[in-house]
Amino acid sequence: MQEDDDYKKSKIKIGTWKKIFKVVAHSRSHIIKLLIFSILLAGVDSLTPLLNRFAIEHFLNDNPDFSYISTYIILYSILIVFFGIIVFSFIKEAGTIEALTSYHLRKQAFDNLQRLPFSYYDKNSHGWLMARMTSDSRKLSNILSWGLLDIIWTLFSIIIILIILFITYWKLALVFLVVIPIMGVVSFAINKRILKHNRAARSLNSQVTAGWNESFSGAKTTKTLNIENKNLLEFGEVVFNLKKSSIRAATVSNFFVSIMLFISYATVCFLLVAGGVLVVTPDSLFKIGTLYMFIQYTQAICDPMMQLSRVAANLQSAQASAERIVGLIETKPTLEDSKEVIEKYGDLFSPKQENYEEINGDIEVRDVSFSYKEGENILEHFNLKIKAGQSIALVGHTGSGKSTLVNLISRFY
């Protein structure tokens, strides 16, 4: 389908996401709650290594001091309970945002479908439309809700952890100012390829959905013409191409995750060596508890960075879905009433039936030419007059324009 080809070639458009986020804005109150819970979660996550550092330095040294053990247990217990409450709360809010976003996307798309003329349905298969209303809207709402959660949690986690690390030992914390940009560059470079393969997969998925739909709706024709094998071969080719495209997308995505893991654990190794040297240095204030805290924070900061990269990759892959949904919602009808007609008679959803006049007149078709496809005219300079109350018969072979004429008179085109 040409439209799918256009989407595969198109570049990421910020304007598309602005329109999608306007839909998400319907869940404003839930987004605010999600923001609060995500920040609290980032704060709670950052406290665990601090408590572990305290335990190592007070309870696991040559002269352990257990006078704070009760306080430590109480604080850890409160942290666990608080963590459980926050996790439950942000999962609830993210799930609500997902449901509301899906609801508004599908409602707006379906509303516009009611306004579009027959010509739109001639050019776009039922399977293509079903894919927009189901898989694309579901994928978008899922990424926007949980992706929003991951972005907020990740950013605040990184900020809080970096602040703690720089306060603790700023020289060793400087390594993150090198690692984070490297991760960003790698993410940008590989995600471009992920976007390309995911767009191709989404396009083929639409063709598969359309193939299923046409197979069901055209079962009688298939049996009548005995073309089951032909349909199977055509459908098998599309499914095979989808399989290849999906494997390519998965391969590139997994390569991306592997690269990010390598950078993450290389950073851990560097900190182990550098931190270990500081620990064994005489009169050093850098203790084993601090080194353990640094290692924990290193893993804690690398995981959010990977999560942020995954969200970026998911947003890249969802670009095609976003473009299709926005395109469906913003498609303008080719048949539009004038302002004067709407003011007097209303529109499809707000008719002013009290202003309708009784229909009692002649029908005249004057010099009409019409084609479904450019250059293939069904009617050429056609003329017809029908008097009020007159009954006529339209006779002609298949494709001569009988149904087309009725559709034109009914203003379906």
Secondary structure, 3 states (H helix, E strand, C coil): CHHHHHHHHCCCCHHHHHHHHHHHHHHHHHHHHHHHHHHHHHHHHHHHHHHHHHHHHHHCCCCCCHHHHHHHHHHHHHHHHHHHHHHHHHHHHHHHHHHHHHHHHHHHHHHHHHHCCHHHHHHCCHHHHHHHHHHHHHHHHHHHHHHHHHHHHHHHHHHHHHHHHHHHHHHHHCHHHHHHHHHHHHHHHHHHHHHHHHHHHHHHHHHHHHHHHHHHHCHHHHHHHCCHHHHHHHHHHHHHHHHHHHHHHHHHHHHHHHHHHHHHHHHHHHHHHHHHHHHHCCCCCCCHHHHHHHHHHHHHHHHHHHHHHHHHHHHHHCHHHHHHHHHHHHCCCCCCCCHHHHHHHECCCCECHHHCCCCCCCEEEEEEEEEEECCEEEEEEEEEEECCCCCCCCCCCCCCCHHHHHHHHCCCC
